[in-house]
């Protein structure tokens, strides 16, 4: 199959920009584009998307680490990752044993309501980086990671759509810290999934490298843009994007795995 290298590079820029700006995996843009515009198979699209997220999240997080405003909470990152990585594998194991479509629709409806809140009722949270302390808060971050990893593995969604609303409204984290922390958590989770996809023979490294090249540029632009947007407007931008994600989860059926 002849590949549109310039189109894949442009797709990477868009997906990377959204990752850097909103702290989500670019899969919500990459997977539909790879399926319908570039005619990849379901398995290849999912594997490429996950593989691209790995370097994108890494370089975006390195850039955020030196930012004065969009800084990850590294303590929260470690705790959420500790819960997410093992439960993502368990969720993937249960993928075909649970009524996936019903669960996805319920989660989509919840995300739609959260999107409305983010757009019309955005909040100014005050949060100090490195405040993940105390038994209750430590436990809360680990459970958040477990919940996020489980749903990501079982439903094939980016963990950011689950993490971001919970960190905003339950942990009262500031929006810029939420986006940076969410992006950092995607590093170990995407790495684990990419290794599994490689073993299963679903990797297309040529397409992955073309998209990743654009995504690395896009994530730096997105992270720089995030510094210039106040947290109220950033929440509204994420809310609009989450409406798009929720519509996909409610109306788009998951295809059965190909044998």
Secondary structure, DSSP 8 states (H G I E B T S, - for coil): ----HHHHHHHHHHHHHHHHHH---THHHHHHHHHHTS---HHHHHHHHHHHHHHHHHHHHHHHHT-SSS---HHHHHHHHHHHHHHHHHHHHTTTTS-HHHHHHHHHHHHHHHHHHHHHS-------TT---SHHHHHHHHHHHHHHHHHHHHH---THHHHHHHHHHTS---HHHHHHHHHHHHHHHHHHHHHHHHHTT---HHHHHHHHHHHHHHHHHHHHHHHTS-HHHHHHHHHHHHHHHHHHHHH--------
